[in-house]
Amino acid sequence: MNEDKVVYQSVDQYIAGFPTKTQEILQSLREKIQEFAPEATEKISYQMPTFALHGNLVHYAAYKNHIGFYPGASGIKAFEHALSSYKSAKGSVQFPINEPLPFDLISEIVKYRVTDNVERQQEKLQKKSRK
């Protein structure tokens, strides 16, 4: 294991490890996600800032040339047309670091993920109550 690798203990520590401009972008994204999903809690998961509500909701991370946003496969699939101008994969999208973040689109994705997670949690509870 690489002993020089930082193991993040908090979202604040994660954000503080980047240049000022990147910190500002990450903090703006953090605040917007909190606004879009006020009942979600923050944590570090997979060494990335994560919002959780009945499981992981979204992750985000900074890289040299982009901000990675990870709403899971369902979040990408539901918005694949709107995300078509960005580099994306099954559960992630890359927003270029030198362009403004598309907060309207991020808002829609986060709200979708909240609904998705809440519905899944309700289904689990209904299955348990039937037993």
C-alpha positions in Angstrom: 0.0 0.0 0.0 1.2 3.5 -0.8 2.0 5.1 2.5 2.0 8.6 1.0 -1.7 8.3 0.0 -4.0 10.6 2.0 -7.0 8.9 3.6 -9.7 11.6 3.9 -11.5 11.8 7.2 -13.9 14.5 6.2 -15.3 16.4 3.2 -13.6 19.6 4.5 -10.3 17.8 4.5 -10.9 16.6 0.9 -11.8 20.0 -0.4 -8.8 21.7 1.4 -6.4 19.5 -0.5 -7.0 21.3 -3.8 -6.0 24.6 -5.3 -8.2 27.6 -4.3 -10.1 27.7 -7.6 -10.9 24.0 -7.4 -11.9 24.4 -3.7 -14.4 27.1 -4.8 -15.9 24.8 -7.4 -16.1 21.9 -5.0 -17.7 24.0 -2.3 -20.3 25.4 -4.7 -21.2 21.9 -5.8 -21.4 20.7 -2.2 -23.7 23.6 -1.3 -25.9 23.0 -4.3 -26.3 19.3 -3.5 -27.1 20.2 0.1 -29.8 22.6 -1.2 -31.2 20.0 -3.6 -31.2 17.1 -1.1 -31.4 18.8 2.4 -32.2 15.5 4.2 -29.0 13.8 2.9 -26.0 13.4 5.0 -22.4 13.9 4.0 -19.6 11.4 4.3 -16.4 10.2 2.6 -17.0 7.0 0.6 -14.6 5.6 -1.9 -12.3 8.4 -0.8 -14.7 11.0 -2.3 -17.2 13.4 -0.9 -20.6 11.6 -0.8 -24.1 12.4 0.0 -26.2 9.6 1.4 -29.9 9.1 1.9 -31.0 5.5 2.3 -27.7 4.5 0.7 -25.3 6.5 -1.4 -27.0 9.3 -3.4 -24.2 11.0 -5.3 -20.4 11.2 -5.1 -18.2 13.9 -6.6 -14.5 14.4 -7.0 -11.9 16.8 -8.4 -9.3 16.0 -11.0 -6.8 18.0 -13.0 -9.2 18.7 -15.9 -12.7 17.9 -14.7 -15.1 17.5 -11.8 -16.3 13.9 -11.6 -20.0 13.5 -10.7 -21.2 10.0 -9.8 -25.0 9.7 -9.5 -24.8 5.9 -10.2 -26.0 4.1 -13.3 -29.7 5.0 -12.8 -28.8 8.7 -12.6 -26.8 8.6 -15.8 -29.3 6.5 -17.7 -32.2 8.8 -16.8 -30.4 11.9 -18.1 -28.3 10.4 -20.8 -29.7 12.8 -23.5 -29.0 15.9 -21.3 -25.5 14.5 -20.5 -24.6 13.7 -24.1 -22.3 16.7 -24.5 -20.2 15.5 -21.6 -17.8 12.5 -21.3 -19.7 9.9 -19.3 -19.6 6.2 -18.3 -22.2 3.9 -16.8 -22.3 5.7 -13.4 -20.3 8.9 -13.9 -20.0 12.1 -15.8 -17.1 14.5 -16.3 -17.7 18.2 -16.2 -14.8 20.2 -17.6 -13.1 22.2 -14.7 -12.7 25.3 -16.9 -16.5 25.5 -17.6 -19.3 26.5 -15.2 -21.0 23.5 -13.6 -24.5 22.8 -15.1 -26.3 23.3 -11.7 -29.8 23.1 -13.3 -29.0 19.6 -14.7 -27.2 18.6 -11.4 -30.3 19.7 -9.5 -32.5 17.4 -11.7 -30.2 14.5 -11.3 -29.9 14.8 -7.5 -33.6 15.2 -7.1 -34.1 12.1 -9.3 -31.6 10.1 -7.1 -33.4 11.2 -3.9 -36.7 9.9 -5.3 -35.1 6.7 -6.6 -33.5 6.0 -3.2 -36.6 6.9 -1.2 -38.7 4.6 -3.4 -36.3 1.7 -3.0 -36.2 2.2 0.8 -40.1 2.1 0.9 -40.1 -1.1 -1.2 -37.7 -2.7 1.2 -39.8 -1.7 4.2 -43.0 -3.0 2.5 -41.3 -6.4 1.8 -40.2 -6.6 5.4 -43.6 -5.8 6.7 -45.2 -8.6 4.6 -42.9 -11.3 6.2 
